[in-house]
């Protein structure tokens, strides 16, 4: 099955600096790559996603890049703020056939980002 | 629109007891998932379902069972609880077409003592 590796496990940056989190996936059939943010004690929530037909996507201070050949994708956060402190998860989905189509998300192990003042 | 609702939010079980974690969604999503998250760790898939009447194992299914009799509900059953099942459990759902967002419930914090 799919295997998603995520690095680093912890990341500390100063406010205003950029943060980069990297993920690799194993299954070349994966075609959807979301990123989730989980604040302390809260549920994971989608912050940005990218599909395999796109190389880069931006949403204000957040961007995600995808390299299909190398099977890796990255989350970039610019001008970090204290409220960016959280655990970030990458994920990859595979299409599964059960007389139809389905997607099963495989998550990375998470990156704890701490933005210091 | 409530989204994905899990009950209970907290529970303490004694070793060997059984319980059912409830999950219901009102978004008419076909696909539902159960994850567990151990302290400081990532999300591990326990079971998932691609539609009513269809379930399949994830990475860590041992000690758990699920059923999907309706589109809305996807309960997770713990039989003979063990300390290793102490974790936070998240239910999630997605529409089920390719490349789709998963919505999570608020989580159930389970402690087995």
Interface residues (C-beta under 8 A of the other chain):
Chain A: X6 X31 X32 X34 X42 X43 X44 X45 X46 X49 X51 X89 X93 X95 X96 X98 X100 X101 X102 X103 X104 X105 X106 X107 X108 X109 X110 X112
Chain B: X30 X31 X33 X35 X40 X41 X42 X43 X45 X48 X50 X51 X54 X58 X90 X92 X94 X96 X97 X98 X99 X100 X101 X102 X104 X105 X106 X107
